[in-house]
């Protein structure tokens, strides 16, 4: 099965198109895409042509602004939000379980 949605630089979150996708990860249940200019992580299952869930906040009050990349390790999804902040999500619950701050946070 081939999933085709939008083109790079086109689309919006309301019509399920991607706008400048920047990262992709796959596990046994889901396809995760860092949808950069729609400011979300779009999540598909193999049986759905539209995202089954969108992650727009990684913790209360912290919106995903420009998700730059994704990494999947065991059951943890690492969402690279900025150059210095990485949110850690549990792929079973799709909830945030931690955050990694890299380097000097003052600049």
Rosetta silent file (secondary structure, phi, psi, omega in degrees, C-alpha in Angstrom):
SEQUENCE: XXXXXXXXXXXXXXXXXXXXXXXXXXXXXXXXXXXXXXXXXXXXXXXXXXXXXXXXXXXXXXXXXXXXXXXXXXXXXXXXXXXXXXXXXXXXXXXXXXXXXXXXXXX
SCORE:     score description
SCORE:     0.000 S_00000001
   1 L     0.000  135.867  179.560    0.000    0.000    0.000 S_00000001
   2 L  -110.049  131.493  176.893    1.321    3.442   -0.903 S_00000001
   3 L  -105.473  120.919  179.003    0.424    6.498    1.157 S_00000001
   4 L  -127.720  124.262 -179.740    0.584    9.751   -0.758 S_00000001
   5 L  -140.628  117.581  172.604   -0.324   13.053    0.822 S_00000001
   6 L    59.661 -168.755  175.679    0.411   16.502   -0.561 S_00000001
   7 L  -132.042  159.024  176.626    3.741   17.745   -1.780 S_00000001
   8 L   -58.298  129.978 -179.369    6.662   19.252    0.052 S_00000001
   9 L    87.831   -0.406 -178.838    5.828   22.890    0.745 S_00000001
  10 L  -124.343  166.166  170.855    2.080   22.378    0.235 S_00000001
  11 L    99.811  172.721  176.865   -0.850   21.353    2.373 S_00000001
  12 L  -150.397  163.393 -179.351   -2.314   22.049    5.754 S_00000001
  13 H   -66.125  -26.654 -176.950   -3.142   20.102    8.852 S_00000001
  14 H   -72.917  -28.228  179.282   -6.862   20.408    8.150 S_00000001
  15 H  -103.771   14.163  175.856   -6.733   18.486    4.875 S_00000001
  16 L    66.780   12.005  174.403   -4.238   15.889    6.173 S_00000001
  17 L   -81.774  159.953  177.620   -1.549   16.963    3.717 S_00000001
  18 L   -97.085  148.628  178.656    2.041   17.341    4.789 S_00000001
  19 L  -128.804   96.889 -179.901    3.881   20.632    4.623 S_00000001
  20 L    64.538   60.853  178.636    7.658   20.177    4.413 S_00000001
  21 E   -62.675  137.088 -174.163    8.010   16.800    6.183 S_00000001
  22 E  -121.262   -9.489 -179.292   11.390   16.524    7.909 S_00000001
  23 E  -156.686  151.017 -177.592   11.497   13.181    9.653 S_00000001
  24 E  -144.391  133.885  174.088   10.046    9.707    9.384 S_00000001
  25 E  -139.393  149.194 -179.860   10.027    6.721   11.750 S_00000001
  26 E  -133.822  135.575  168.656    8.214    3.398   11.561 S_00000001
  27 L  -125.087 -168.292 -175.806    7.494    0.778   14.195 S_00000001
  28 L   -65.241  -23.564 -175.178    5.265   -2.307   14.148 S_00000001
  29 L  -112.509  -29.614 -167.776    2.086   -0.234   14.636 S_00000001
  30 E  -133.791  158.805  168.458    2.666    3.320   13.434 S_00000001
  31 E  -116.506  123.492 -178.227    4.240    5.638   10.888 S_00000001
  32 E  -110.708  131.810  178.644    5.450    8.895   12.480 S_00000001
  33 E  -130.256  127.417  172.668    6.155   11.993   10.370 S_00000001
  34 E   -79.911  104.149 -176.570    7.615   15.299   11.580 S_00000001
  35 E   -93.814   87.292 -165.984    5.382   17.682    9.623 S_00000001
  36 H   -53.086  -58.571 -172.705    7.549   20.779    9.944 S_00000001
  37 H   -85.865   -4.013  167.526    5.379   23.677    8.730 S_00000001
  38 H   -94.664    0.853  174.266    2.129   22.224   10.082 S_00000001
  39 L    53.616   54.214 -178.601    3.907   22.179   13.481 S_00000001
  40 E  -157.065  165.266  164.723    2.956   18.620   14.391 S_00000001
  41 E  -106.724  116.651  179.138    3.935   14.994   14.507 S_00000001
  42 E   -93.921  135.750 -176.173    1.415   13.155   12.314 S_00000001
  43 E  -124.349  125.497  178.026    0.833    9.504   13.195 S_00000001
  44 E  -115.196  156.294  164.619   -0.668    6.905   10.871 S_00000001
  45 E  -110.525  166.486 -175.898   -1.522    3.227   11.219 S_00000001
  46 L   -65.991  -19.428 -176.195   -1.312    0.879    8.255 S_00000001
  47 L   -96.064   -0.188 -176.511   -5.112    0.752    7.950 S_00000001
  48 L  -121.489  135.150  177.479   -5.774    4.525    7.812 S_00000001
  49 L   -88.704  -10.354  174.961   -5.138    6.942    4.969 S_00000001
  50 L  -116.278  153.932  179.571   -5.466    9.929    7.309 S_00000001
  51 L   -56.089  138.682  177.320   -3.468   10.510   10.492 S_00000001
  52 L   -86.963  -19.470  178.639   -4.979    8.716   13.480 S_00000001
  53 E  -156.977  150.668  173.634   -3.384   11.194   15.873 S_00000001
  54 E  -126.639  134.024  174.382   -1.488   14.450   15.782 S_00000001
  55 E  -103.717  117.810  178.981    0.924   15.581   18.453 S_00000001
  56 L  -115.621  -15.953  178.362    1.039   19.363   18.677 S_00000001
  57 E  -129.823  134.141  177.975    2.140   19.731   22.295 S_00000001
  58 E   -98.732  -15.882  169.778    4.910   17.787   23.962 S_00000001
  59 E  -162.420  160.166 -176.363    4.069   19.079   27.412 S_00000001
  60 L   -51.737  127.024  177.990    1.547   21.537   28.831 S_00000001
  61 L    82.901   -4.253  179.867    2.246   24.983   27.450 S_00000001
  62 E  -117.447   96.817  177.221    4.982   23.877   25.035 S_00000001
  63 E   -71.145  149.251  167.770    3.752   23.717   21.467 S_00000001
  64 L   -76.757  120.182 -178.412    5.743   21.922   18.836 S_00000001
  65 L   -96.564  -55.495  179.464    6.810   24.800   16.618 S_00000001
  66 L  -139.096   85.525  179.587    9.116   23.326   13.992 S_00000001
  67 L   -65.574  122.462 -171.443    9.751   19.602   14.488 S_00000001
  68 L   -97.515  -27.076 -176.365   13.066   19.030   12.752 S_00000001
  69 E  -165.791  164.514  176.888   13.669   15.288   13.085 S_00000001
  70 E  -133.085  153.056  171.353   12.552   12.042   14.715 S_00000001
  71 E  -144.472  142.635 -178.418   14.361    9.017   16.097 S_00000001
  72 E  -120.820  123.646  178.127   12.874    5.749   17.347 S_00000001
  73 E  -132.554  115.149 -175.414   14.636    3.604   19.963 S_00000001
  74 L    53.644 -117.902 -179.076   12.742    0.589   21.320 S_00000001
  75 L  -104.831   19.764 -179.400    9.401    2.045   22.469 S_00000001
  76 E  -113.539  133.026  176.219   10.612    5.650   22.720 S_00000001
  77 E  -106.883  122.844  178.978   10.136    8.305   20.055 S_00000001
  78 E   -99.340  121.278 -178.039   12.578   11.216   20.243 S_00000001
  79 E  -108.132  113.595 -179.871   11.175   14.450   18.781 S_00000001
  80 E   -83.939  103.318 -172.882   13.821   17.045   17.981 S_00000001
  81 L   -86.077  -47.226  176.582   11.951   20.290   18.644 S_00000001
  82 L  -136.548 -177.517  178.864   14.802   22.785   18.535 S_00000001
  83 L   -62.852  -23.745 -173.461   18.561   22.540   18.378 S_00000001
  84 L  -117.901   -3.060 -177.720   18.652   22.151   22.154 S_00000001
  85 E  -126.632  131.354  179.099   15.422   20.425   23.165 S_00000001
  86 E  -127.983  119.772  175.988   14.372   16.856   22.516 S_00000001
  87 E   -87.885  143.150  179.003   11.014   15.543   23.735 S_00000001
  88 E  -113.267  121.189 -177.045   10.785   11.837   24.556 S_00000001
  89 E  -114.564  143.477  173.493    7.434   10.172   23.801 S_00000001
  90 E   -84.974  124.736 -176.006    6.211    6.661   24.692 S_00000001
  91 L   -74.179  -17.879  177.053    5.000    4.987   21.488 S_00000001
  92 L   -76.498  -45.032 -176.654    2.445    2.838   23.335 S_00000001
  93 L   -98.914  -15.390 -174.522    0.615    5.710   25.029 S_00000001
  94 L    58.211   32.683  177.690    1.801    8.535   22.716 S_00000001
  95 E  -111.674  153.310  177.080    2.432   10.574   25.858 S_00000001
  96 E   -71.211  133.631  178.120    5.521   12.558   26.795 S_00000001
  97 E  -119.270   -4.537  178.729    7.765   10.730   29.253 S_00000001
  98 E   176.476  179.011  178.674   10.718   13.094   29.372 S_00000001
  99 E  -147.940  145.060  178.120   12.803   15.799   27.788 S_00000001
 100 E  -116.651  123.972  175.189   16.470   16.126   27.000 S_00000001
 101 E  -104.207  129.711 -175.295   18.114   19.548   27.163 S_00000001
 102 L  -112.986  131.135  173.949   21.386   19.794   25.277 S_00000001
 103 L    72.724 -164.481 -178.211   24.117   22.352   25.914 S_00000001
 104 L   -75.335  118.529 -177.138   23.818   25.818   27.414 S_00000001
 105 L   -81.935   -4.113 -177.350   20.124   26.780   27.629 S_00000001
 106 L   -86.703   -9.685  178.009   20.866   30.499   28.031 S_00000001
 107 L  -140.464    0.000    0.000   21.781   31.145   24.385 S_00000001
